[in-house]
């Protein structure tokens, strides 16, 4: 047994499975998915055992829309004896590359959270044992592979490893953020997470700096505008609904009670265009691509609301519209990132900008 284990939001297992089948085939790696609805886990079993390592290295986590984390699994330890769970797990790790970290994890689901205490409890003796056998380095080393032990339940564990250049540094692949009490809505966490995920931290000082001008389409009541304002930007907030009074009191927001699809900025100095409108994803994709292709903004961050069925297909259709629009305007090459963020629900977040 060998393959790729991938985490996702519960309910999106089929979407992730479709994506992995397609993208692994592009790498000439073939296999079949195993999934259980609402488990938050997809296993892609490779027909050739050595292909698991290939995927762990070459199937970029950043290229997968629905995946939060991935690792190559080599064994599923089942019916673990409650008197000795560590022994079989240790045996499964014997031929691993030297690892610099151990992560003992579970699903981000009701069932998974019920065994979270158990996972924390077994982490310490398991880590000590793996270090004693030389499978883990004496101290954590973030440039070495990560050893993963994923408990499906208290007697079943997937054992594998990931590479530091192709995994999420966060537990369960989740960037957890604290909701700022002064923000007008919880949607603010979506943009905060997107900025942290898509914009390298070393570039925040330039690309997320104070003094930049931004446009927020569908701004009401101001959750996304809040993220821009707190970074010192000046924002044109476009919506027919009312904006948060505290945001308006900052003096950094100009309220524009207009249709976001018809709005035209007063000046040509817009750096950021952000949008979280509840609209058809194809329509939003075309609008955002047009702004970027015609250089009405430098960068765009927006959400695409997903249908109940064929979500992956809907996203691909929207991305094809973006590509077509930019090509029609002869705008040149562009950077595009798409992710189903932890703070997203029935939507994905897209970052788009032209290459320098």
Secondary structure, 3 states (H helix, E strand, C coil): CCEEEEECCCCCHHHHHHHHHHHHHHCCCCEEEEECCCCCEEEEEECCCCHHHHHHHHCCHHHCCCCCEEEEEEEEECCCCCCCHHHHHHHHHCCCCCEEEEEEECCCCHHHHHCHHHHHHHHHHHHHHHHHCCCECCCCCCCCEEEEEEEEECCEEEEEEECHHHCCCCHHHCCCCCCCCCCCCCCHHHHHHHHHHHCCHHHHHHHCCCCCEEEEECCCCCHHHHHHHHCCCEEEEECCCCCCHHHHHCCCEEEECCCCCCCCCCCCCEEEEEECCCCEHHHHHHHHHHHHHCCCCCEEEEEEECCCCCHHHHHHHHHHHHHHHHHHCCCCCEEEEEECCCCCCCEEEEEEEECC
